[in-house]
Amino acid sequence: MDSRLQEIRERQKLRRQLLAQQLGAESADSIGAVLNSKDEQREIAETRETCRASYDTAAPNSKRKCLDEGDTDEDKVEEYKASLADRFEEYPKLRELIRLKDELIAKSNTPPMYLQADIEAFDIRELTPKFDVILLEPPLEEYYRETGITANEKCWTWDDIMKLEIDEIAAPRSFIFLWCGSGEGLDLGRVEHCLMGIKGTVKRSTDGDFIHANVDIDLIITEEPEIGNIEKPVEIFHIIEHFCLGRRRLHLFGRDSTIRPGWLTVGPTLTNSNYNAETYASYFSTPNSYLTGCTEEIERLRPKSPPPKSKSDRGGGAPRGGGRGGTSAGRGRERNRSNFRGERGGFRGGRGGTHRGGFPPR
C-alpha cells in the first residue's frame, strides 16, 4: 500500500510539473502565485513561446528517454512529452503531419483563459463568442463511486447535463465532446466513453477549412487510473485540436490541471479566473480569424476523400461513394468516424466518439 501511495504522489508531482511549464511558473510550488497574480495577462504574453514549446510534442529530434531511478522530474516531463511524438515513429508521413499541425496549433493558440464558476447556477450564455469545440467533463457520480473517493463537488446526473443550453453557445458549425462514463451513460453514449456530436452540416469532402479527418485514430489506450484519480487522458485535447480547425475551444467542468493554451476552461473547482469576454472576443475579431488555417504541406500530407466520380464514369445512376476512405456505398452518408445521425437543428449523437477500451471511467 505504501508503494502504491508513493506512486500516486509521484504522478501528482509530475502533473504539477507539466502544469508549471504550461503556465510559465518557475516551479510546481509557484503555480498558485501565477494563477493569483494581478499581472497575469502580461506574464502569459511573455511566456507564450514557452507554452508553445511545451506542446510541440512532435519535435523532429525528440527521442523517448529510458528512465531509471536517478532521473529528475524534468526528465520525466520530457519523457512524457516525447512518448506522444513516438506514437507515429513507424509512419514518417503521419509523424510529419502531426508535427506540422502541432506547430500551427501552437502558433494560433490563444493564451489560456479560465473562469471559476458554478456551472449549475452560472448562465453559460454569458460565454462569448460562440464556440467551435465544446468539451464536457461532468463530475458523474459513477466516477467517484468507481474510485472509492469522496466527491469535492456536486455530482451531476444525465438529467442535469441535458438541461445545459449547449446549443446556445455553439457555433453553427461545431462539435461537442462528452465524457459519458461506462455505466449509466451507455444508453446515451453507446459503447464509447467520449461521445462526439455535430451541430450543423460538416463534411470532410467539402469542409477542409474546418475539419481534418483521420489524422488521429479514435481510440485512446491508457493505463488504469490510480486510486483517487479522475483525470482524463491528455490525448483527447490533441485529437480535438488535430481534428477541428476552429480556435474557439471551451472546456466545461475543467480543473487547474486542465488549463491549456488555446482553450477557455470553466469549472467550479478552479482556484482563480482571468476570463474577460471582450479580451477573448478580440482574438477572433477579423474574418476567418476563428480558424487555425492550413499550410500547403499539411494539405498535401493530410488524408482526404477521393474526388467523387462523375455520372459518365459510373454509367449513370445515384452516387455510390468514392471508394476506400470516401463515402459509403448506398448509405447516403460519409464514411467518417465522426459522423452521426439524429434530429435536425441540434447536436447529433451516435457512434464513433473517442473512447478508451477496457478501462473503468475516470
N, C-alpha and C positions, 0 to 999 in steps of 0.2 A: 504493500500500500504506500509506503514511504517513497519508493522508487516511482510509483505512478504519480504521486503528488509532485515530485521533483520534475518529472517530465512535463506535467501541466504548467508548472511555473516557468520552465524553460521556454515553452511555446508562447506563453503570455508575454514573456520578456522579448521574444523575437518579434511578436506583433507590435509591441510598443516601439521597437527599433525601426520597423518599417514605417509606422505612423510618424515617427520623428523625422525620418527622411522626407516623407511626403509633405510635411508642414514646414520643413526647414528649421526644425528645432535643433539646438546644439546636442541634446541628449534626450533619452526617453523620459528622464525626470523633469524636463523643462517643457513637456507638451502642454501642461496646464497653463503655464505662463504665456505660451504662444497663443492659445485659444482665448485668453483673457486680456491680451494686450490691446491698448487703445490704438496703437499704430499698426494694427493688423493688416490693413489693406496695403500699406507701404511695404511691410515685411513680405507679404505674399508676392508683390510685384518684384521685389529684389531677389526672391528665391525661386521665381517661376522656372528658371532654367534648371535649378536643382530638381524641382518636381518633375520636369520633363525627362531629365536624365534618369530619374528613379524609375520611370515607366518605360524606358527604352529597353525592354526586356529581350529584344532580339538583336543586340549588337553583334556585328559580324564576327568579332574576335572573342565573343563570350564563350567560355568553356565552363562546364559544370565542375565544381570543386569536389574533391574527395575529402570529406571532413573526418577529423579524428578528435579525440578529447582535448587536444591542445588548441583547436581553432577558436578564434574570437567570435563575438557576436556579429561583428561586421562581416566575417567570413560566411556565417550562416545566412545573413541577409543576402549577400551576393549569390550564395548557392541557391537560395530560394528563387531569386530573380532569373538566374541562369537556367534553372530547370524548366521554366516556361519556354525559353528560347529553344532548348534542345528537344522539345517535343517533335519538331519537324526536321531533325538533323538528317534523316534519310530521304527527305523530299526537298531538294535545293530550291526548286521553283516556288513552292509554297512557303518555304522559310524566308526567301527573299521578299515575297509578297507581304508576309506578316511584318517583316522588318520595316518595309516602306510604309505600310499602313500605320504602324506604331509611331513612326516618325511624324507622319502627317497629323495623326490624332494629337500627339504631344504639342505640336506647333499650334493647332487650332483650339486646344482646350481653353476654356475659361478658368480663371482662378477658382479654387474650391470655395463654395459658399455653403452655409449651413444655418439652420433655424431650429431652435429648441421650441417645440410646440406640442401640446396635447392634441393629437390628430382627431380624437373623438369630439373635442369641443371646438377645434380650430376650423374656420371656413376655408377649405383648400382652394376655393375660387379666388382667394386673395393672392394666390401664387401666379405671377405673370412673368413672361408671356406664356402662351400655351406650349406644351412640351411635345417633342418628337418621340421621346422614350420615357416611360414611367416604370420603374422597378418597385414592386411592393414586397416587403418582407415582414408581414404582420406577425406579431407575437402570439402564435397559436398555442392553445393550452397543451396540445399534444407534444410540442417541443419540450416544454418543461417537464411534462409527465414522463417522457422517454428518458430524459437526462437525470431525473430524480432531484432537481434543484427547485428552490422556491422562486417564483417569478418576482422580479423587482419592478414590474409594470403590469398594467391591466392586460389580461389575455383577451384576445379577440375571437369572436365566433364568425362563422361564414355569413350569418345574417348581418353582423356588424360591417363586415368587409363589403358586402353588396350594397350597403347604404351609402358608401363613399361615392361622391359625384365625380368619378374619374373622367367621364366624358366631357365634363365642363372645363377641364384643364388640359385636355388632349387636343393636339393639332389635328387638322383634317386628315392628314396622313400621319399616322403614329402607331406605336407599338406599346403594349403593356406586358410586362413580365411579372408573374405572380408566383412566389414560392408557396406551394399549397400542401406541403407535407406528404405523408404516405399513408394516412389513416382516414380520418373523416373527409379529407379533400378528394378522395379518389373518384367519387361520383362526379365531381366538377372538373377534376384535373386529369381524368383517365389514369394513365399509368405514370405520367411524368411528375417529378417533384416541382418543376418550374414550368408553369403553363404560359404560353405566349398568345396574345390576342392582337388583332389588327383592327384599326379604325380607318375607314376609307378604303379605296382600291389601290393596292400596291402590287405590281407585277415585276418580277425580276427582268423580264424581257424588255420592258419599256421604262422602268423607273431606276435606271442605273445611277441617277444622280442622288438617289435616296437610300438604296439598299445594294449591298454586295453579298449575294447569297453564296453559300457553300464555301466560305473562306475557312470557317471552323466546322468541326463536327458538333452534333447536338447532344453529345454525351460527355459528362464530366465524371471521371473516376477519381475518387479521392479517398483518403484514409478515413476510417471510422472515427467520428469525433470523440475527443476525450471527455471525461466526466465533467459536466457543468458547462460545456462549450456549446453555444448556439450559433456560432459564426458560420456563414455560408462560404463556399469556395470563391476566392477572388477571381477565378477564371470566368465567372459569369459576367463580370464587367468587361473583360477582354472580348468575349463572344458578342456582347451587345454592341460595343464600340466598333468592332470589325464589321458587324452586320449592317447597322443603321448609320448613315452618314449625317444624321441630324445632330446638332451640337447642344440642343436644349434637352438636357437629361435630368430627370428627377428621381431621387431615391427616397421613398416614403418608409418610415419606421427605421431610418438609418441610425447609426451609433457613431461615437467618436472614432471608433476603429474603421469605419467605412467612409469617412470623409475623403474625397478624392478629387483631383483636378478634373475639370470638365463636367462636374456634377453639382447639383443643388441637393443637399442632404437635409431631410426634415424628419424629426422624431422626438419623442418625449424624453428620451434618456440622454440626449446631447447635453453637454455641460455649458455650452455657450452658443451665441448666434452672431453672425456677421452679415446676414441676408439683407439686402436693400433692393427693393423692387426696381427702382429707377436705374441703379447701377447695373443690375443683372440684365435689364432690358436693353441697356446701351450696347451690350456685346452683340446684339442682333439687330441693330438699327438700320443697316443698309440692305438692299435687296439681295436675297440668297445668302446673306451672312449667317443664316442659321445652319448652313451646310458646311461640312469639312472640306468639300471639294475633292478633286481627284487629280492624279498626275498621269501622264501618258504611259509611264512604266507600270503603274498599278493597273491601269485599264488594260494593258497588254497581258498582264500576268493573271488577272483575276478570272475565275470560272464564269462563263457566260452561256446563255441559252443559244442554241444554234438558230440561225435565221429561219423563219417559217417558210415552208415550201409553197410555191405558187400553185394555183389550180392546174395549170398546164403541166407542171411536174408530176402531179398526182393523177391526172386524168379526170379532174372534176371531183365533186363530192365535198362533204363537210371536212373541215380541218380535223386531222387526227393526231397532231402533235409533231414535235421536232426531233424525235429520237432520244437517245440517252441524254439525260440531264435537261431535256426540254419539257414540253407539255405532255401530259398523259394522254394516250390514245383513247378516244371515246369517252373520257371522263369530263371534259369540258372545264377543267381547272388546271392550274400549273402543278407540275410535279415538283413541289418545293416543300422542304421540311417545315417551312414557316407559313404554310397556307392553311386557312381554317374556314369552316362553314358556320353559319349562324344567322341571326336576324339582321336585317338590313338597317343601316343607320348608326349602329353602335359598334362595340368591340365584338369580334367574332372569335369564339373559342373552339378548341379541338385538339387533335393530335399534333405531335411534332415539337412540343416545347422542350427546352433544355432540361435534362434530368440527370440524376446520379443513380446509377444502377446498384441495387442491392444493399444500400446503406440506410440506416434509420434517419429520420428528419433531423435537421439542425435548427 
